[in-house]
Amino acid sequence: MDINEAKSTLSVLGRRLFSLGLINYGSSLSMRFDSDNFIVSKQDALFESEEDFLLLLGKKDYRWKEASKHALLHQNIYKNIISARFVCYCSPAFICAYALGHTAFEPQDLTGAELVGSVFIYDIKQLEDWQDRAPSEIVRYFVQNNTNFMLLKSGELCVYAKSASELLAHISTIEHSAKLLALKNIF
């Protein structure tokens, strides 16, 4: 796959996630390009076109200034988790609202329960230095808990997957399960 095909894949995925309300301004999305390089969304990405993404090399250069503020997190995931091919750091409304008020997430629908089971909601504690700690703490959480997603008490979700369709399925299933829990409390 060449760089233009890879950006096109990310652009299609980004538009799909954005149209479903699963990512928004401030979210980040990336794809491993080869063993040392990855394509990541820019810091002001609206996920509308291939221009919202750029190739980052293993070593920092001028392009990192345009990249999402989560670029170092994405790089660290790719360096430490060989199976990660796609990464998304986002804040879908229902799951993030749920995370703000709970310490664990236990979907009650069949699909969500099979995918998630019961998961601890990670409390980042100090928001001020989270951007500095996130690249190491999130990867450590993934490895120690043998999982591909992390739900943060700050109202964010970080997911990695082997394919674009798997990433979309995980994020949408988690968000759908949270939506069902919210609706359950209405009825």
Backbone torsions as a table, in degrees:
resi	resn	phi	psi	omega
1	MET	NA	129.4	178.4
2	ASP	-88.1	174.4	-174.7
3	ILE	-60.6	-39.2	-179.1
4	ASN	-68.7	-39.2	176.4
5	GLU	-64.5	-41.4	179.8
6	ALA	-64.2	-44.6	177.6
7	LYS	-63.5	-37.5	178.2
8	SER	-64.1	-43.0	177.2
9	THR	-58.9	-46.7	178.8
10	LEU	-65.5	-38.5	179.7
11	SER	-63.4	-44.4	178.0
12	VAL	-62.9	-46.1	178.3
13	LEU	-61.8	-45.0	179.9
14	GLY	-61.1	-44.4	178.3
15	ARG	-62.6	-40.1	179.4
16	ARG	-64.4	-49.2	179.2
17	LEU	-61.5	-41.4	-179.9
18	PHE	-65.5	-43.8	-178.6
19	SER	-64.9	-27.0	177.9
20	LEU	-87.6	-2.2	-179.4
21	GLY	75.6	19.6	-177.7
22	LEU	-90.5	-21.3	170.9
23	ILE	-131.2	160.1	179.8
24	ASN	-149.4	-175.8	176.6
25	TYR	-56.9	128.8	-177.8
26	GLY	102.4	-16.6	175.0
27	SER	-74.5	166.5	175.4
28	SER	-137.3	148.6	-176.1
29	LEU	-142.1	137.7	-179.5
30	SER	-147.6	168.7	179.4
31	MET	-143.9	134.2	174.9
32	ARG	-66.7	129.1	-180.0
33	PHE	-95.1	-45.7	173.4
34	ASP	-153.2	-167.5	-172.6
35	SER	-61.3	-28.9	-176.9
36	ASP	-114.6	-13.2	-171.6
37	ASN	-122.7	154.8	178.1
38	PHE	-146.9	159.3	178.0
39	ILE	-106.1	131.3	-175.7
40	VAL	-135.2	155.8	177.1
41	SER	-68.7	151.6	175.8
42	LYS	-76.7	164.8	-176.6
43	GLN	-64.8	-25.7	-179.7
44	ASP	-109.5	25.1	-174.9
45	ALA	-62.8	136.0	172.1
46	LEU	-111.1	5.7	174.8
47	PHE	58.6	41.8	-178.4
48	GLU	-103.3	-26.3	-175.2
49	SER	-152.4	174.0	177.9
50	GLU	-64.3	-21.4	179.4
51	GLU	-69.7	-12.8	178.6
52	ASP	-80.1	-0.8	-175.8
53	PHE	-126.9	150.9	177.3
54	LEU	-143.8	153.4	178.8
55	LEU	-83.6	127.9	174.8
56	LEU	-112.2	134.6	177.7
57	LEU	-85.7	164.6	-178.5
58	GLY	-56.3	-32.4	178.7
59	LYS	-103.3	142.8	-178.3
60	LYS	-64.9	136.8	174.0
61	ASP	-142.9	-166.1	-175.8
62	TYR	-59.2	-26.9	-178.1
63	ARG	-65.9	-27.3	-178.4
64	TRP	-62.0	-23.8	179.7
65	LYS	-67.9	-28.3	179.1
66	GLU	-87.5	-17.6	-172.9
67	ALA	-73.5	160.2	175.1
68	SER	-51.6	150.2	178.1
69	LYS	-66.2	-12.2	179.0
70	HIS	-95.4	8.1	-175.0
71	ALA	-57.3	-40.8	179.6
72	LEU	-64.5	-37.1	175.4
73	LEU	-60.8	-48.4	179.5
74	HIS	-58.5	-46.4	-179.9
75	GLN	-59.2	-43.5	-178.3
76	ASN	-65.3	-37.6	176.6
77	ILE	-63.1	-47.4	-179.9
78	TYR	-63.0	-35.8	179.4
79	LYS	-68.7	-35.6	-171.6
80	ASN	-104.4	-15.1	-178.6
81	ILE	-126.7	98.2	-173.7
82	ILE	-59.3	-35.1	-177.0
83	SER	-74.6	-12.1	-179.0
84	ALA	-72.8	121.4	177.1
85	ARG	-116.6	-28.9	177.0
86	PHE	-130.9	142.7	178.5
87	VAL	-135.4	140.6	175.6
88	CYS	-137.3	133.5	174.4
89	TYR	-119.1	114.2	-169.9
90	CYS	-147.7	179.3	177.9
91	SER	-142.9	72.1	175.3
92	PRO	-60.6	139.5	-169.2
93	ALA	-56.1	-52.3	-172.9
94	PHE	-69.4	-46.0	-178.5
95	ILE	-68.1	-34.9	-179.3
96	CYS	-73.5	-37.9	174.5
97	ALA	-63.0	-40.1	177.9
98	TYR	-61.7	-44.4	-177.6
99	ALA	-62.3	-33.4	-178.8
100	LEU	-63.7	-26.9	-175.5
101	GLY	-112.8	7.5	-176.3
102	HIS	-136.7	168.8	177.2
103	THR	-111.0	-12.6	178.3
104	ALA	-145.6	155.2	178.8
105	PHE	-121.0	118.1	-179.5
106	GLU	-129.3	92.9	179.1
107	PRO	-59.5	145.4	179.7
108	GLN	-109.0	-3.6	173.8
109	ASP	-88.1	154.2	-174.8
110	LEU	-59.3	-49.9	-177.4
111	THR	-62.9	-46.2	179.0
112	GLY	-64.3	-42.0	179.6
113	ALA	-63.8	-39.1	179.0
114	GLU	-68.0	-40.3	-178.3
115	LEU	-75.2	-46.3	-171.0
116	VAL	-97.5	-43.7	-170.7
117	GLY	71.7	-121.4	174.6
118	SER	-126.7	130.7	-178.1
119	VAL	-130.0	139.1	176.9
120	PHE	-72.8	136.8	175.8
121	ILE	-92.3	116.9	-172.2
122	TYR	-75.2	122.8	178.2
123	ASP	-89.5	114.3	-177.6
124	ILE	-76.3	-10.3	178.0
125	LYS	63.6	-80.4	-176.8
126	GLN	-97.3	111.2	-179.8
127	LEU	-69.0	-30.7	-174.1
128	GLU	-58.3	-39.0	-176.3
129	ASP	-111.5	15.9	-177.0
130	TRP	-60.6	-41.5	-179.4
131	GLN	-59.1	-32.3	178.2
132	ASP	-76.8	-35.1	-177.1
133	ARG	-85.7	-27.8	-172.7
134	ALA	-53.8	-47.0	-177.2
135	PRO	-56.6	-36.6	179.6
136	SER	-87.8	-40.7	-176.9
137	GLU	-67.7	-37.9	-179.3
138	ILE	-69.2	-44.5	178.6
139	VAL	-63.0	-43.0	178.4
140	ARG	-59.7	-43.2	178.5
141	TYR	-61.3	-46.2	179.0
142	PHE	-56.9	-47.9	-176.4
143	VAL	-69.5	-48.3	-177.1
144	GLN	-65.6	-32.8	-177.3
145	ASN	-101.0	3.4	179.3
146	ASN	47.5	54.1	-177.9
147	THR	-134.9	164.9	178.7
148	ASN	-114.9	11.0	174.7
149	PHE	-145.3	155.5	-179.1
150	MET	-139.3	126.2	178.2
151	LEU	-102.1	124.4	-174.3
152	LEU	-104.0	141.3	178.6
153	LYS	-60.3	-21.4	179.4
154	SER	-76.6	-1.0	178.7
155	GLY	89.8	38.0	179.4
156	GLU	-135.3	160.1	-178.6
157	LEU	-133.4	132.4	175.3
158	CYS	-120.4	127.6	-176.3
159	VAL	-135.2	141.1	168.8
160	TYR	-126.0	156.3	-178.5
161	ALA	-153.2	167.5	179.1
162	LYS	-82.9	-21.6	-178.4
163	SER	-144.2	163.5	178.0
164	ALA	-63.3	-41.7	-178.9
165	SER	-66.8	-36.2	177.5
166	GLU	-66.5	-41.0	178.1
167	LEU	-61.3	-48.3	178.6
168	LEU	-59.8	-43.9	-179.7
169	ALA	-62.7	-42.6	-179.0
170	HIS	-65.7	-49.1	-177.8
171	ILE	-64.3	-44.2	-177.8
172	SER	-68.6	-35.2	178.0
173	THR	-67.3	-44.3	179.2
174	ILE	-62.2	-45.8	179.7
175	GLU	-65.0	-41.3	179.4
176	HIS	-62.8	-41.8	178.5
177	SER	-62.3	-40.7	177.8
178	ALA	-66.3	-38.5	178.7
179	LYS	-63.1	-42.1	178.7
180	LEU	-64.3	-39.2	177.4
181	LEU	-64.0	-39.5	178.0
182	ALA	-65.9	-43.7	179.8
183	LEU	-67.0	-33.4	178.1
184	LYS	-57.1	-37.7	-178.6
185	ASN	-75.0	-16.1	178.2
186	ILE	-80.7	-38.3	-174.7
187	PHE	-88.3	NA	NA
